[in-house]
Amino acid sequence: MLLMTLKCDICGKKVEETFLKKVLGTYVKDKKGKKHLICPECQNKFPEKEEILKKI
């Protein structure tokens, strides 16, 4: 079984998962359609999608 470590694209911290393997964070798509994983702390720091995409 391959274990992946999910990390925030802004701060690089490990993003936690629930026991059902759901991410405790969110994904944000850029203009090209690529998904970026964002941790809850960075979501609180940067509430707007445009701010998040500038930091990536």
Sequence and secondary structure as in RCSB ss.txt:
>XXXX:A:sequence
MLLMTLKCDICGKKVEETFLKKVLGTYVKDKKGKKHLICPECQNKFPEKEEILKKI
>XXXX:A:secstr
      B TTT  B  B TT  BSSEEEE TT  EEEE HHHHHH  SHHHHHHH 
